[in-house]
């Protein structure tokens, strides 16, 4: 089953829709094209991500270095360092692919 919920991921109405649509640990695929608030966006949905949820994050790298790219890279690199994200690769025009690790250090 696929549920596409499209809009600003930090919008309270969207957060409520996600919480109503899926329970804890049920999201198996998360795509975020962040406006630069990735740390907040991940925190909003972390409890809904399944173990090994495929995570796709846009703008990890952009030629010329958009301002939001730096915040996204710092957040992703920090989540990799603490074991929450497992990198799979960087594709296309700077889109990061990886998996969520619900049990860092395990």
C-alpha positions, 0 to 999 in steps of 0.5 A: 500500500502506498500513501502519498502525502504531499505538502510541507512536511513540517506543516501541522496539518500534514503532521496530523495527516501522517499520524492518522495515516500510519502508526509507529514503525510503519513508514517503509519509504520516506522522501524529503525534498527539504527546504533546509529544515531536515533536522526538524523534519526527521524528528517529526517522523522518526517514530513512524519509520520502520526498521530499514525504511528507505530514506531519500533526501534531496539536495545533499549535494548541489553544485555551487552549494545552496545554503540549505545544502550545508544544513542538510549535509550536516544533519545527514552526516550527524545521523550517519555518525550516530548510526541512525542512517545507513548510507547507500549512495549519492545519485543524480544531482545530489540526492542521498539514498540510505536506510533508517536504523531504528537500533543504532549501535545494535 
